[in-house]
Amino acid sequence: MRVGDLLTELDGRFPFDGAGAWDPVGLQIGGVDRPASRVGVCHEITDEVTARALGAGITVLVTYHPLLFAPTTSLVEGPGSSGRALKLAEAGVSVIVVHTALDAAVPGTGDALADALGLPRAIRLPDSEDPEAAMIGRVSTLDEPMEPDALAHLVATRLGCTVRATAPAGPVYSVALIPGSGGGFIAAAAAAADAVITGDVSHHRAREGSELGLFVIDAGHASSERPGVMALYSAILDVEPDAAFIEGDPTPWKG
């Protein structure tokens, strides 16, 4: 299999043209005619992931988060994303990014989060004023109402993470799911659901949610994305059964 063949398979499952216009999805390092003889999948290309990928002889690395996000003017040895990009390029490792292409796909990252939590199958988050919220977000209507504290406990238990939650605002009948950094979509979530599960919620966004009657659960950026990343890995295993998952903690916060 060539890198281009893998790109075609991924584009068929998670169309790249469905990603955010700002998002550098698709082939980020390498060439379509290069071999994809040893495929790796990761959440984010950290120093740890880079070392493990090189040690495992990976020839193409499929990552959820982009390696190079901001415009890059140089690739030089040293720390940071440009240094990692140089190492991978010099070793002949191609890099494919899925990010919001996976989020926007159906099923996508939000659907995988709903499945991981055992919530009913979600639908797109309805919000005509914010197309990106509708692209990334999902909303699940519960079979039975849940108490807010029980929902927060479910999220912490199923995702294996510590959660932050606002004050309860009554029983939860519907849940918005916005994996990753969803603080900017609080108003959209409040218009569609009683609670939201997301990450990276600031003080002011949490306050906004409370004032709108929304129960906000911040499960962390990486924790809320992890089910989607594992769904990506499962999809690649359908194409390449010997693909490896390259472990590496993408969370910069410790303690």
Buried (B, 14 or more C-beta within 10 A) or exposed (E): BBBBEBBEBBBEBBEBEBBBEEBBBBBBBBEBEBEBEBBBBBBBBBEBBBBBBBEEEBBBBBBBBBBBBEEEEEBEEEEEBBBBBBBBBEEBBBBBBBBBBBBBBEBBBBBBBBBBBEBEEBBBBEBEEBEBBBBBBBBBBBEEEBEBEEBBBBBBEBBEBEBEBBEBBEBBBBBBBBBBBBBBBBBBBBBBBBBBBBBBBEEEBBBBBBEBEBBBBBBBBBBBBBBBBBBBBEBBBEBBEEBBBBEBEBEEEEE
